[in-house]
Amino acid sequence: MPTVVVSKRDMASVLIGEYLTENYFEKTDKTFGNYHVFRYKNADLIIIDTEHIYADWLEEKYPSDLYIVASRHSAESGIPCLTVHTTGNWGDAMYGGKSRTLSRAPAQHMLSALRYLKEHPLEGFSVSYEVTHHGPTTETPIMFVEVGSTENEWGNEEAAAVVAEAIIAGLEPEKVPTAIGVGGGHYAPRFTEIALKKSIAFGHMAPRYAFDYLDEYMLRQAVEKTVPRPEYYAMHGVSEEVKETLEEIVEEYGLQRIR
């Protein structure tokens, strides 16, 4: 059973949660922590008091088949954006999760949410994947759907509604082949373009700024923790050292390059 996670510590998350409970999820008699659990079809919605990026206890306290987290996105650029990504840390765990550990990435569910955002554009907002980053770290597939990048956007009811609808779309996987991506920037423009144009669902994506950590151990995790197991890989602006290691891994797993 999928679970949507809303954090009371997050303005955007609260607004997205309010839309979902007003339009889709109904209150049940069941409680979790200080709040009622809400239900829509076969999915639950829970409300937590802690920051969701530090909620590594989710699996222990509220087991699920899939977590979809409603969240704000912060960026110094302040550019309005709507994003989708999974979690994990290529290096040290600076913002929740475990160091050098990736969560399971629900690639097909992520693409469903991303495609909804792209097909329902909001004026002034960009739409893209983000690369794998921050916590929590879970063995259960997990994805964040976010609105950014400042309080102006976090409190925007129209943006909250679009992200909420993308979460509903994300409950159903887009059953297409999957891939990992290596290289490029944080907002993964090349991988976003490939996903939307060629219907290839990306799971884990490692940015250029993580290259110092991309050894065999981390690249194996990227493949093995993308769900379903990927058939393809894409790379963009990859260093020779990373390329050599990546090509050894993808040959071992039988992944084909997609451009």
KOLROTOR-771020 format. One record per residue: residue number from 1; residue in one letter; x, y, z of N, C-alpha, C in turn. Coordinates in Angstrom, 1 decimal. Layout:
// residues N
{site NUM 'a' {X Y Z} {X Y Z} {X Y Z}}
...
//
This chain:
// residues 259
{site 1 'm' {0.8 -1.2 0.0} {0.0 0.0 0.0} {0.9 1.3 0.0}}
{site 2 'p' {0.7 2.2 -1.0} {1.5 3.4 -1.0} {1.1 4.3 0.2}}
{site 3 't' {2.0 5.2 0.6} {1.8 6.1 1.6} {2.3 7.5 1.2}}
{site 4 'v' {1.4 8.5 1.3} {1.8 9.9 1.0} {2.2 10.5 2.4}}
{site 5 'v' {3.3 11.2 2.4} {3.8 11.7 3.7} {3.8 13.2 3.6}}
{site 6 'v' {3.1 13.8 4.6} {3.0 15.3 4.8} {3.7 15.7 6.1}}
{site 7 's' {4.5 16.7 6.0} {5.2 17.2 7.2} {4.7 18.5 7.7}}
{site 8 'k' {4.4 18.6 8.9} {3.9 19.9 9.5} {5.0 20.9 9.6}}
{site 9 'r' {6.2 20.5 9.4} {7.4 21.4 9.5} {7.6 22.1 8.2}}
{site 10 'd' {6.8 21.8 7.2} {7.0 22.2 5.8} {5.8 22.9 5.3}}
{site 11 'm' {5.9 24.3 5.0} {4.7 25.0 4.6} {4.1 24.5 3.3}}
{site 12 'a' {5.0 24.1 2.3} {4.5 23.6 1.1} {3.8 22.3 1.3}}
{site 13 's' {4.4 21.4 2.1} {3.9 20.1 2.3} {2.5 20.2 3.0}}
{site 14 'v' {2.3 21.1 3.9} {1.0 21.3 4.6} {0.0 21.7 3.5}}
{site 15 'l' {0.3 22.6 2.7} {-0.6 23.1 1.7} {-1.0 22.0 0.7}}
{site 16 'i' {0.0 21.2 0.3} {-0.3 20.1 -0.6} {-1.2 19.1 0.1}}
{site 17 'g' {-0.9 18.8 1.3} {-1.7 17.9 2.1} {-3.1 18.3 2.2}}
{site 18 'e' {-3.3 19.6 2.4} {-4.7 20.1 2.6} {-5.5 19.9 1.3}}
{site 19 'y' {-4.8 20.1 0.1} {-5.5 19.9 -1.1} {-5.9 18.4 -1.3}}
{site 20 'l' {-4.9 17.6 -0.9} {-5.2 16.1 -1.1} {-6.3 15.6 -0.2}}
{site 21 't' {-6.4 16.2 1.1} {-7.4 15.7 2.0} {-8.8 16.4 1.7}}
{site 22 'e' {-8.8 17.5 1.0} {-10.0 18.1 0.6} {-10.6 17.5 -0.7}}
{site 23 'n' {-9.7 16.9 -1.5} {-10.2 16.5 -2.8} {-10.1 15.0 -3.1}}
{site 24 'y' {-9.2 14.3 -2.3} {-9.0 12.8 -2.5} {-9.1 12.0 -1.3}}
{site 25 'f' {-8.3 12.3 -0.3} {-8.2 11.4 0.9} {-9.2 11.7 1.9}}
{site 26 'e' {-9.8 10.7 2.5} {-10.8 10.8 3.6} {-10.2 10.4 4.9}}
{site 27 'k' {-10.6 11.1 5.9} {-10.2 10.7 7.3} {-10.7 9.4 7.7}}
{site 28 't' {-9.8 8.6 8.3} {-10.2 7.3 8.9} {-10.1 7.3 10.4}}
{site 29 'd' {-10.5 6.2 11.0} {-10.5 6.2 12.5} {-9.1 5.8 13.0}}
{site 30 'k' {-8.2 5.4 12.1} {-6.8 5.1 12.4} {-6.0 6.3 12.7}}
{site 31 't' {-5.1 6.3 13.6} {-4.2 7.4 13.9} {-2.8 7.0 13.8}}
{site 32 'f' {-1.9 8.0 13.5} {-0.5 7.8 13.5} {0.1 9.0 14.1}}
{site 33 'g' {0.8 8.8 15.3} {1.3 10.0 16.0} {0.1 10.8 16.5}}
{site 34 'n' {0.2 12.1 16.2} {-0.8 13.0 16.7} {-2.0 13.3 15.7}}
{site 35 'y' {-2.0 12.5 14.6} {-3.0 12.8 13.6} {-3.7 11.6 13.1}}
{site 36 'h' {-4.9 11.8 12.5} {-5.6 10.8 11.8} {-4.9 10.4 10.5}}
{site 37 'v' {-5.1 9.1 10.1} {-4.6 8.6 8.9} {-5.7 8.9 7.9}}
{site 38 'f' {-5.4 9.3 6.7} {-6.4 9.5 5.6} {-6.2 8.4 4.5}}
{site 39 'r' {-7.3 8.1 3.8} {-7.2 7.0 2.8} {-7.9 7.4 1.5}}
{site 40 'y' {-7.2 7.1 0.4} {-7.7 7.2 -0.9} {-7.4 6.0 -1.7}}
{site 41 'k' {-8.5 5.3 -2.1} {-8.4 4.0 -2.8} {-7.5 3.1 -1.9}}
{site 42 'n' {-6.3 2.7 -2.5} {-5.4 1.8 -1.7} {-4.2 2.5 -1.1}}
{site 43 'a' {-4.3 3.8 -1.0} {-3.2 4.6 -0.5} {-3.6 5.3 0.8}}
{site 44 'd' {-2.6 5.4 1.7} {-2.7 6.2 3.0} {-2.0 7.5 2.8}}
{site 45 'l' {-2.5 8.5 3.7} {-1.8 9.7 3.8} {-1.5 9.9 5.3}}
{site 46 'i' {-0.3 10.1 5.7} {0.0 10.4 7.1} {0.7 11.7 7.2}}
{site 47 'i' {0.5 12.3 8.4} {1.1 13.6 8.8} {2.1 13.4 9.9}}
{site 48 'i' {3.2 14.0 9.7} {4.3 13.9 10.7} {4.7 15.3 11.2}}
{site 49 'd' {5.3 15.3 12.4} {5.7 16.6 13.0} {7.1 16.9 12.7}}
{site 50 't' {7.9 15.9 12.2} {9.3 16.1 12.0} {9.6 16.5 10.5}}
{site 51 'e' {10.8 17.0 10.3} {11.2 17.2 8.9} {11.3 15.9 8.2}}
{site 52 'h' {10.7 15.8 7.0} {10.7 14.5 6.3} {12.1 14.0 5.9}}
{site 53 'i' {13.0 14.9 5.6} {14.3 14.4 5.2} {15.1 13.6 6.3}}
{site 54 'y' {14.6 13.8 7.5} {15.3 13.1 8.7} {14.4 11.9 9.2}}
{site 55 'a' {13.4 11.6 8.4} {12.4 10.5 8.9} {12.9 9.1 8.5}}
{site 56 'd' {14.1 8.8 8.9} {14.6 7.4 8.6} {13.9 6.3 9.3}}
{site 57 'w' {13.0 6.7 10.2} {12.2 5.8 11.0} {10.9 5.4 10.3}}
{site 58 'l' {10.7 5.9 9.1} {9.4 5.7 8.4} {9.1 4.2 8.3}}
{site 59 'e' {10.1 3.4 7.8} {9.8 2.0 7.5} {9.5 1.2 8.8}}
{site 60 'e' {10.1 1.6 9.9} {9.9 0.9 11.2} {8.5 1.3 11.7}}
{site 61 'k' {8.1 2.6 11.7} {6.9 3.0 12.4} {5.7 3.0 11.4}}
{site 62 'y' {5.9 3.1 10.1} {4.7 3.1 9.2} {5.1 2.3 7.9}}
{site 63 'p' {5.2 1.0 8.0} {5.6 0.2 6.8} {4.7 0.5 5.6}}
{site 64 's' {5.3 0.5 4.5} {4.6 0.8 3.2} {5.3 0.1 2.1}}
{site 65 'd' {4.6 0.1 0.9} {5.2 -0.4 -0.3} {5.9 0.7 -1.1}}
{site 66 'l' {5.5 2.0 -0.8} {6.0 3.1 -1.5} {5.7 4.4 -0.7}}
{site 67 'y' {6.7 5.2 -0.6} {6.5 6.5 0.0} {6.6 7.6 -1.0}}
{site 68 'i' {5.5 8.5 -1.0} {5.6 9.7 -1.9} {5.5 10.9 -0.9}}
{site 69 'v' {6.5 11.7 -0.9} {6.6 12.8 0.1} {6.3 14.1 -0.6}}
{site 70 'a' {5.4 14.8 0.0} {5.0 16.2 -0.4} {6.0 17.1 0.2}}
{site 71 's' {6.7 18.0 -0.6} {7.8 18.7 0.0} {8.0 20.1 -0.6}}
{site 72 'r' {8.6 21.0 0.1} {9.1 22.2 -0.5} {10.5 21.9 -1.1}}
{site 73 'h' {10.9 22.7 -2.0} {12.3 22.7 -2.5} {12.9 24.0 -2.3}}
{site 74 's' {14.1 24.0 -1.8} {14.8 25.3 -1.5} {16.0 25.4 -2.4}}
{site 75 'a' {16.2 26.6 -2.9} {17.4 26.9 -3.8} {17.8 28.4 -3.7}}
{site 76 'e' {19.1 28.7 -3.6} {19.5 30.0 -3.5} {19.1 30.8 -4.7}}
{site 77 's' {18.9 30.2 -5.9} {18.6 30.9 -7.1} {17.2 31.5 -7.0}}
{site 78 'g' {16.3 30.9 -6.2} {15.0 31.4 -6.0} {14.1 31.2 -7.2}}
{site 79 'i' {14.5 30.4 -8.2} {13.8 30.1 -9.4} {12.6 29.2 -9.1}}
{site 80 'p' {11.4 29.6 -9.5} {10.2 28.8 -9.2} {10.3 27.4 -10.0}}
{site 81 'c' {10.1 26.3 -9.3} {10.2 25.1 -10.0} {9.3 24.0 -9.4}}
{site 82 'l' {9.1 23.0 -10.1} {8.3 21.8 -9.7} {9.2 20.6 -10.0}}
{site 83 't' {9.5 19.8 -9.0} {10.6 18.7 -9.2} {10.1 17.4 -8.7}}
{site 84 'v' {10.8 16.3 -9.2} {10.6 15.0 -8.7} {12.0 14.3 -8.5}}
{site 85 'h' {12.2 13.6 -7.4} {13.5 12.9 -7.2} {13.3 11.8 -6.2}}
{site 86 't' {14.3 11.0 -6.1} {14.4 10.0 -5.1} {15.5 10.4 -4.1}}
{site 87 't' {15.8 9.6 -3.1} {16.7 10.0 -2.0} {17.9 9.1 -1.9}}
{site 88 'g' {18.9 9.7 -1.2} {20.1 9.0 -1.0} {21.3 9.9 -1.0}}
{site 89 'n' {22.4 9.5 -0.5} {23.6 10.3 -0.4} {24.8 9.6 -1.1}}
{site 90 'w' {25.3 10.3 -2.1} {26.5 9.8 -2.8} {27.7 9.8 -1.9}}
{site 91 'g' {27.8 10.9 -1.0} {28.9 11.0 -0.1} {28.4 11.1 1.3}}
{site 92 'd' {28.8 12.1 2.1} {28.4 12.2 3.5} {27.0 12.6 3.6}}
{site 93 'a' {26.3 12.2 4.6} {24.9 12.5 4.8} {24.8 13.9 5.5}}
{site 94 'm' {24.7 14.9 4.8} {24.6 16.3 5.3} {23.2 16.7 5.7}}
{site 95 'y' {22.2 16.1 5.0} {20.8 16.5 5.2} {19.9 15.2 5.3}}
{site 96 'g' {20.2 14.4 6.3} {19.4 13.2 6.6} {19.9 12.0 5.8}}
{site 97 'g' {19.3 10.9 6.2} {19.7 9.6 5.5} {21.1 9.1 6.0}}
{site 98 'k' {21.6 8.2 5.3} {22.9 7.6 5.6} {24.0 7.9 4.6}}
{site 99 's' {25.2 8.0 5.0} {26.3 8.4 4.1} {26.5 7.2 3.1}}
{site 100 'r' {26.8 7.6 1.9} {27.1 6.6 0.8} {26.1 5.5 0.7}}
{site 101 't' {24.9 5.9 0.9} {23.8 4.9 0.8} {22.6 5.5 0.0}}
{site 102 'l' {22.1 4.7 -0.9} {20.9 5.2 -1.7} {19.7 4.4 -1.3}}
{site 103 's' {18.5 5.1 -1.4} {17.2 4.5 -1.2} {16.9 3.7 -2.5}}
{site 104 'r' {15.7 3.0 -2.4} {15.2 2.4 -3.6} {14.4 3.5 -4.4}}
{site 105 'a' {14.7 3.6 -5.7} {14.1 4.6 -6.5} {13.0 4.1 -7.3}}
{site 106 'p' {11.7 4.5 -7.1} {10.6 4.0 -7.9} {10.4 4.7 -9.2}}
{site 107 'a' {11.3 4.3 -10.2} {11.4 5.1 -11.4} {10.1 5.3 -12.2}}
{site 108 'q' {9.3 4.3 -12.3} {8.1 4.4 -13.1} {7.1 5.3 -12.4}}
{site 109 'h' {7.0 5.3 -11.1} {6.1 6.2 -10.3} {6.6 7.7 -10.5}}
{site 110 'm' {8.0 7.8 -10.4} {8.5 9.2 -10.6} {8.2 9.7 -11.9}}
{site 111 'l' {8.3 8.9 -13.0} {7.9 9.4 -14.3} {6.5 9.8 -14.4}}
{site 112 's' {5.6 9.1 -13.8} {4.2 9.4 -13.8} {3.9 10.8 -13.2}}
{site 113 'a' {4.6 11.1 -12.1} {4.5 12.4 -11.5} {5.1 13.5 -12.3}}
{site 114 'l' {6.3 13.2 -12.9} {7.0 14.2 -13.7} {6.2 14.5 -15.0}}
{site 115 'r' {5.6 13.5 -15.6} {4.8 13.8 -16.8} {3.6 14.6 -16.5}}
{site 116 'y' {2.9 14.3 -15.3} {1.8 15.2 -15.0} {2.2 16.6 -14.9}}
{site 117 'l' {3.3 16.9 -14.2} {3.7 18.2 -14.0} {4.0 18.9 -15.4}}
{site 118 'k' {4.7 18.1 -16.2} {5.0 18.7 -17.6} {3.8 18.9 -18.4}}
{site 119 'e' {2.8 18.1 -18.3} {1.6 18.2 -19.1} {0.6 19.2 -18.5}}
{site 120 'h' {0.8 19.7 -17.3} {-0.1 20.7 -16.7} {0.8 21.9 -16.3}}
{site 121 'p' {1.4 22.6 -17.2} {2.4 23.6 -16.9} {1.8 24.8 -16.1}}
{site 122 'l' {2.6 25.3 -15.2} {2.2 26.4 -14.4} {3.1 27.6 -14.8}}
{site 123 'e' {2.5 28.7 -15.2} {3.3 29.8 -15.7} {4.4 30.2 -14.8}}
{site 124 'g' {5.6 30.4 -15.3} {6.7 30.8 -14.5} {7.4 29.7 -13.8}}
{site 125 'f' {7.0 28.5 -13.8} {7.6 27.4 -13.1} {8.3 26.4 -14.1}}
{site 126 's' {9.5 26.1 -13.8} {10.2 25.0 -14.6} {9.8 23.7 -14.0}}
{site 127 'v' {9.9 22.6 -14.8} {9.6 21.2 -14.4} {10.8 20.3 -14.7}}
{site 128 's' {11.2 19.6 -13.8} {12.3 18.7 -14.1} {12.5 17.6 -13.0}}
{site 129 'y' {13.3 16.6 -13.3} {13.8 15.7 -12.3} {14.8 16.6 -11.4}}
{site 130 'e' {15.1 16.1 -10.2} {16.3 16.4 -9.5} {17.1 15.1 -9.4}}
{site 131 'v' {18.4 15.3 -9.2} {19.3 14.1 -9.0} {19.0 13.6 -7.6}}
{site 132 't' {19.5 12.4 -7.4} {19.4 11.7 -6.1} {20.1 12.6 -5.0}}
{site 133 'h' {19.4 12.9 -3.9} {20.0 13.7 -2.8} {19.2 13.6 -1.6}}
{site 134 'h' {19.8 13.9 -0.5} {19.3 14.0 0.9} {18.6 12.8 1.4}}
{site 135 'g' {18.0 12.8 2.6} {17.4 11.7 3.3} {15.9 11.8 3.1}}
{site 136 'p' {15.1 10.9 3.7} {15.6 9.7 4.4} {16.1 8.6 3.5}}
{site 137 't' {16.9 7.7 4.1} {17.3 6.5 3.4} {16.4 5.4 3.7}}
{site 138 't' {15.8 4.8 2.7} {14.9 3.7 3.0} {15.1 2.5 2.0}}
{site 139 'e' {14.8 1.3 2.4} {14.8 0.2 1.5} {13.5 0.2 0.7}}
{site 140 't' {12.5 0.8 1.3} {11.2 0.9 0.5} {11.4 2.0 -0.5}}
{site 141 'p' {10.9 1.8 -1.7} {11.0 2.9 -2.7} {10.4 4.2 -2.2}}
{site 142 'i' {11.1 5.3 -2.5} {10.7 6.6 -2.0} {10.9 7.7 -3.0}}
{site 143 'm' {10.0 8.6 -3.1} {10.2 9.7 -4.0} {9.6 11.0 -3.4}}
{site 144 'f' {10.2 12.1 -3.8} {9.7 13.4 -3.3} {9.1 14.1 -4.5}}
{site 145 'v' {8.0 14.8 -4.3} {7.4 15.7 -5.3} {7.4 17.1 -4.7}}
{site 146 'e' {8.0 18.1 -5.3} {8.4 19.3 -4.6} {7.9 20.6 -5.4}}
{site 147 'v' {7.7 21.6 -4.6} {7.5 23.0 -5.2} {8.5 23.9 -4.6}}
{site 148 'g' {9.2 24.7 -5.5} {10.2 25.6 -5.0} {10.2 26.9 -5.8}}
{site 149 's' {11.0 27.8 -5.3} {12.2 27.6 -4.4} {12.2 28.4 -3.2}}
{site 150 't' {11.2 29.3 -3.0} {11.1 30.3 -1.9} {9.7 30.2 -1.3}}
{site 151 'e' {9.6 31.0 -0.2} {8.3 31.0 0.5} {7.2 31.5 -0.4}}
{site 152 'n' {7.5 32.3 -1.4} {6.5 32.7 -2.4} {5.8 31.6 -3.1}}
{site 153 'e' {6.7 30.6 -3.4} {6.2 29.4 -4.1} {5.6 28.4 -3.2}}
{site 154 'w' {6.2 28.3 -2.0} {5.7 27.3 -1.0} {4.3 27.6 -0.6}}
{site 155 'g' {3.9 28.9 -0.6} {2.6 29.3 -0.2} {1.6 29.5 -1.3}}
{site 156 'n' {2.0 29.1 -2.5} {1.2 29.3 -3.7} {0.2 28.1 -3.9}}
{site 157 'e' {-1.0 28.4 -3.7} {-2.1 27.4 -3.7} {-2.2 26.7 -5.1}}
{site 158 'e' {-1.9 27.4 -6.1} {-2.0 26.8 -7.5} {-0.9 25.8 -7.7}}
{site 159 'a' {0.3 26.2 -7.2} {1.4 25.3 -7.3} {1.2 24.0 -6.4}}
{site 160 'a' {0.6 24.2 -5.2} {0.3 23.1 -4.3} {-0.6 22.2 -5.0}}
{site 161 'a' {-1.6 22.7 -5.7} {-2.6 21.9 -6.3} {-2.0 21.0 -7.4}}
{site 162 'v' {-1.1 21.6 -8.2} {-0.5 20.9 -9.3} {0.4 19.8 -8.8}}
{site 163 'v' {1.1 20.1 -7.7} {2.0 19.0 -7.1} {1.1 17.9 -6.5}}
{site 164 'a' {0.0 18.3 -5.9} {-0.9 17.3 -5.3} {-1.4 16.4 -6.3}}
{site 165 'e' {-1.8 16.9 -7.5} {-2.4 16.1 -8.6} {-1.3 15.2 -9.1}}
{site 166 'a' {0.0 15.7 -9.2} {1.1 14.9 -9.6} {1.3 13.8 -8.7}}
{site 167 'i' {1.1 14.0 -7.4} {1.3 12.9 -6.4} {0.2 11.8 -6.7}}
{site 168 'i' {-1.0 12.2 -7.0} {-2.1 11.3 -7.3} {-1.7 10.5 -8.6}}
{site 169 'a' {-1.1 11.2 -9.6} {-0.7 10.5 -10.8} {0.5 9.5 -10.5}}
{site 170 'g' {1.3 9.9 -9.5} {2.5 9.1 -9.2} {2.1 7.8 -8.4}}
{site 171 'l' {0.9 7.7 -7.9} {0.5 6.5 -7.3} {0.4 5.3 -8.3}}
{site 172 'e' {0.3 5.7 -9.6} {0.2 4.6 -10.6} {1.5 4.7 -11.5}}
{site 173 'p' {2.2 3.6 -11.5} {3.5 3.7 -12.3} {3.3 3.7 -13.8}}
{site 174 'e' {4.1 4.5 -14.5} {4.1 4.5 -15.9} {5.0 3.3 -16.4}}
{site 175 'k' {4.4 2.3 -16.9} {5.0 1.0 -17.1} {5.9 1.0 -18.4}}
{site 176 'v' {7.0 1.6 -18.3} {8.0 1.8 -19.4} {9.4 1.3 -18.9}}
{site 177 'p' {10.3 1.2 -19.8} {11.7 0.8 -19.4} {12.3 1.8 -18.5}}
{site 178 't' {13.3 1.4 -17.7} {13.9 2.3 -16.7} {15.4 2.5 -17.0}}
{site 179 'a' {15.9 3.5 -16.3} {17.3 3.8 -16.6} {18.0 4.5 -15.4}}
{site 180 'i' {19.3 4.5 -15.4} {20.0 5.4 -14.4} {20.7 6.5 -15.3}}
{site 181 'g' {21.0 7.6 -14.6} {21.7 8.7 -15.3} {22.9 9.1 -14.5}}
{site 182 'v' {24.0 9.4 -15.3} {25.2 9.9 -14.6} {25.8 11.1 -15.3}}
{site 183 'g' {26.0 12.2 -14.6} {26.5 13.4 -15.1} {25.5 14.5 -15.2}}
{site 184 'g' {25.9 15.7 -15.6} {25.1 16.8 -15.7} {24.9 17.5 -14.4}}
{site 185 'g' {23.9 18.5 -14.4} {23.7 19.3 -13.2} {22.6 18.7 -12.3}}
{site 186 'h' {22.3 19.5 -11.2} {21.4 19.0 -10.2} {20.0 18.8 -10.7}}
{site 187 'y' {19.6 19.6 -11.7} {18.2 19.5 -12.2} {18.1 18.6 -13.4}}
{site 188 'a' {19.1 17.9 -13.8} {19.1 16.8 -14.7} {18.4 17.1 -16.0}}
{site 189 'p' {18.7 18.2 -16.7} {17.9 18.6 -17.9} {18.0 17.5 -19.0}}
{site 190 'r' {19.1 16.9 -19.2} {19.3 15.9 -20.3} {18.4 14.7 -20.0}}
{site 191 'f' {18.5 14.2 -18.7} {17.7 13.0 -18.3} {16.2 13.3 -18.3}}
{site 192 't' {15.8 14.5 -17.9} {14.4 14.9 -18.0} {13.9 14.9 -19.4}}
{site 193 'e' {14.7 15.4 -20.3} {14.3 15.4 -21.7} {14.2 14.0 -22.3}}
{site 194 'i' {15.1 13.2 -22.0} {15.1 11.8 -22.5} {13.8 11.1 -21.9}}
{site 195 'a' {13.6 11.3 -20.6} {12.4 10.6 -20.0} {11.1 11.0 -20.7}}
{site 196 'l' {10.9 12.2 -20.9} {9.7 12.7 -21.4} {9.5 12.4 -22.9}}
{site 197 'k' {10.6 12.5 -23.7} {10.5 12.3 -25.1} {10.5 10.8 -25.5}}
{site 198 'k' {11.2 10.0 -24.8} {11.4 8.6 -25.1} {10.7 7.6 -24.2}}
{site 199 's' {10.0 8.2 -23.2} {9.3 7.3 -22.2} {10.3 6.3 -21.6}}
{site 200 'i' {11.3 6.8 -21.1} {12.3 6.0 -20.3} {12.3 6.6 -18.9}}
{site 201 'a' {12.0 5.8 -17.9} {11.8 6.3 -16.5} {13.2 6.2 -15.8}}
{site 202 'f' {13.6 7.3 -15.4} {14.9 7.3 -14.6} {14.7 7.1 -13.1}}
{site 203 'g' {15.6 6.3 -12.6} {15.6 6.1 -11.1} {16.7 7.0 -10.5}}
{site 204 'h' {17.8 6.4 -10.2} {18.9 7.1 -9.6} {19.7 7.9 -10.7}}
{site 205 'm' {20.0 9.2 -10.3} {20.7 10.1 -11.2} {21.8 10.7 -10.4}}
{site 206 'a' {23.1 10.6 -10.8} {24.2 11.1 -10.1} {24.8 12.3 -10.9}}
{site 207 'p' {24.9 13.5 -10.2} {25.3 14.7 -10.9} {26.8 14.8 -11.0}}
{site 208 'r' {27.3 15.7 -11.7} {28.7 15.9 -11.9} {29.4 16.3 -10.6}}
{site 209 'y' {28.6 17.0 -9.7} {29.3 17.4 -8.4} {29.5 16.2 -7.5}}
{site 210 'a' {29.0 15.0 -7.8} {29.2 13.8 -7.0} {30.2 12.9 -7.5}}
{site 211 'f' {30.9 13.3 -8.6} {31.9 12.4 -9.2} {33.0 11.9 -8.3}}
{site 212 'd' {33.4 12.7 -7.3} {34.4 12.2 -6.4} {34.0 11.0 -5.6}}
{site 213 'y' {32.7 10.7 -5.6} {32.1 9.6 -4.8} {31.7 8.4 -5.7}}
{site 214 'l' {31.7 8.6 -7.0} {31.2 7.6 -7.9} {32.1 6.5 -8.2}}
{site 215 'd' {32.3 5.7 -7.2} {33.2 4.5 -7.4} {32.2 3.3 -7.7}}
{site 216 'e' {32.8 2.1 -7.8} {32.0 0.9 -8.2} {30.9 0.7 -7.2}}
{site 217 'y' {31.2 0.8 -5.9} {30.2 0.6 -4.9} {28.9 1.4 -5.1}}
{site 218 'm' {29.1 2.7 -5.4} {28.0 3.6 -5.5} {27.2 3.4 -6.8}}
{site 219 'l' {28.0 3.1 -7.9} {27.3 2.9 -9.2} {26.5 1.6 -9.1}}
{site 220 'r' {27.0 0.6 -8.4} {26.3 -0.7 -8.3} {25.0 -0.4 -7.6}}
{site 221 'q' {25.0 0.4 -6.5} {23.8 0.8 -5.8} {22.8 1.5 -6.7}}
{site 222 'a' {23.3 2.4 -7.6} {22.4 3.1 -8.5} {21.6 2.1 -9.4}}
{site 223 'v' {22.3 1.1 -9.8} {21.6 0.1 -10.7} {20.7 -0.8 -9.9}}
{site 224 'e' {21.2 -1.3 -8.8} {20.5 -2.3 -8.0} {19.3 -1.7 -7.2}}
{site 225 'k' {19.4 -0.4 -6.9} {18.3 0.2 -6.2} {17.4 1.1 -7.0}}
{site 226 't' {17.5 1.0 -8.3} {16.5 1.5 -9.2} {15.5 0.4 -9.5}}
{site 227 'v' {14.2 0.8 -9.3} {13.1 -0.2 -9.4} {12.1 0.2 -10.4}}
{site 228 'p' {11.7 -0.7 -11.4} {12.3 -2.0 -11.6} {13.8 -1.8 -12.1}}
{site 229 'r' {14.5 -2.9 -12.1} {15.9 -2.9 -12.5} {16.1 -2.3 -13.9}}
{site 230 'p' {17.0 -1.4 -14.0} {17.1 -0.6 -15.3} {17.6 -1.5 -16.4}}
{site 231 'e' {17.1 -1.1 -17.6} {17.6 -1.7 -18.9} {18.6 -0.7 -19.6}}
{site 232 'y' {18.6 0.5 -19.2} {19.3 1.6 -19.9} {20.1 2.4 -18.9}}
{site 233 'y' {21.1 3.1 -19.5} {21.8 4.2 -18.8} {22.0 5.4 -19.7}}
{site 234 'a' {22.2 6.5 -19.2} {22.5 7.7 -19.9} {23.6 8.4 -19.2}}
{site 235 'm' {24.5 9.1 -19.9} {25.5 9.9 -19.3} {25.7 11.2 -20.0}}
{site 236 'h' {26.2 12.2 -19.3} {26.3 13.5 -19.9} {27.5 14.2 -19.2}}
{site 237 'g' {28.5 14.6 -20.0} {29.6 15.3 -19.5} {30.4 14.5 -18.4}}
{site 238 'v' {30.6 13.2 -18.6} {31.2 12.3 -17.6} {32.8 12.3 -17.8}}
{site 239 's' {33.5 12.4 -16.6} {34.9 12.4 -16.7} {35.4 11.0 -17.1}}
{site 240 'e' {36.6 10.9 -17.6} {37.2 9.7 -18.1} {37.2 8.6 -17.0}}
{site 241 'e' {37.6 9.0 -15.8} {37.6 8.1 -14.7} {36.3 7.5 -14.4}}
{site 242 'v' {35.3 8.3 -14.3} {33.9 7.8 -14.0} {33.4 7.0 -15.2}}
{site 243 'k' {33.7 7.5 -16.4} {33.2 6.8 -17.6} {33.7 5.3 -17.6}}
{site 244 'e' {35.0 5.2 -17.3} {35.6 3.8 -17.3} {34.9 2.9 -16.3}}
{site 245 't' {34.7 3.4 -15.1} {34.0 2.6 -14.1} {32.6 2.3 -14.4}}
{site 246 'l' {31.9 3.3 -14.9} {30.5 3.2 -15.3} {30.4 2.1 -16.4}}
{site 247 'e' {31.2 2.2 -17.4} {31.1 1.3 -18.6} {31.4 -0.2 -18.1}}
{site 248 'e' {32.2 -0.4 -17.1} {32.4 -1.7 -16.6} {31.2 -2.2 -15.9}}
{site 249 'i' {30.5 -1.3 -15.1} {29.3 -1.7 -14.4} {28.2 -2.0 -15.4}}
{site 250 'v' {27.9 -1.1 -16.3} {26.8 -1.3 -17.2} {26.9 -2.5 -18.1}}
{site 251 'e' {28.2 -2.8 -18.5} {28.4 -4.1 -19.2} {28.1 -5.3 -18.4}}
{site 252 'e' {28.5 -5.3 -17.1} {28.2 -6.4 -16.2} {26.7 -6.6 -16.1}}
{site 253 'y' {25.9 -5.5 -16.0} {24.5 -5.6 -15.8} {23.7 -5.7 -17.1}}
{site 254 'g' {24.4 -5.5 -18.2} {23.7 -5.6 -19.5} {22.9 -4.4 -19.8}}
{site 255 'l' {23.2 -3.2 -19.3} {22.5 -2.0 -19.6} {22.9 -1.4 -21.0}}
{site 256 'q' {22.0 -0.9 -21.7} {22.3 -0.3 -23.0} {22.2 1.2 -22.9}}
{site 257 'r' {23.1 1.9 -23.6} {23.1 3.4 -23.5} {21.9 4.0 -24.3}}
{site 258 'i' {21.3 5.0 -23.7} {20.2 5.7 -24.3} {20.7 7.2 -24.4}}
{site 259 'r' {20.5 7.8 -25.6} {20.9 9.2 -25.8} {19.7 10.1 -26.0}}
//
